[in-house]
Amino acid sequence: MGSIPEIVKTGENGLLVPPGNANELAEKMIKLANDDYLRQNLEKGALKTSEGINWEYREKVFKIATKAYCEN
């Protein structure tokens, strides 16, 4: 079972932000809001990546990510 950085590839299927880095998170959210091309490509990549991941693993990754951002 991999970790989030092993699954999420910046620019391919998502954007990674170090836990607790609110400024970088805000910058990437603004970039996504303003860049239709990037958003569409990340969406396509994320859908392709998700095809190979089972639901139990998806839930576990979501809980880990949510906990990491809520703690910081």
N, C-alpha and C positions, 0 to 999 in steps of 0.2 A: 504494500500500500504506500503510495507516494504522498508527498506533502504538497501544499499549495504551489510553491515555486516550481515544483517538478511538473505540474499540470498547466499552470498559467504561464504562458510565454508572452512577455511584454511585446506588444505590437502584432502578435499573431492571433491571440484569443482573449486578451485582457490586458490590464495594466496593473502592475504591482506597486504597492506603496508600503514602506516600512511601518510597522506598528507605531502609533503615536505621532506620526509625522503629519499633522493636520494641514500644514501649508502645502505639502506635496499632494495630499489627497485633494485639497481644494483646487489646485492647479490642474490636476488630471481630470477632475469632474468638469471644470470649465472647458478644458480642451475637448472633452467628449461632447459637451453640449454645443460647441461651436463647429465641430468638424464632422460633417455627415459622412464623408468618405471613410474616415477612421472608424467611426461608430459602426458603419455597415460591415466593414471588413472584420472588426473584432467580433461582431455578432455572428458572422459566417464561420469564423474560426472557432468560436465558443460552441456553436452548435455541432460542428464536426468533432471537436474534442469530446463533447458530452456523450456522443454516441457510444463511446467505448468505456464509459464509467457507469457502474451500477448505482442504483438509487440509495442503497445503504451508505456507500462511500460518499455520494454527493451530500447526504444529510450530515455526515460526520465532518466533512470539510466546511460546510456552511456553519456548523456550530463552532468549530475552531476559529474560523475567521471572525464570526460575530463576537465571540468571547475576547479575542485579541484586540479588536477595535473598541469594545466597550470598556475594557480595563485601562485603556490609555487615554 
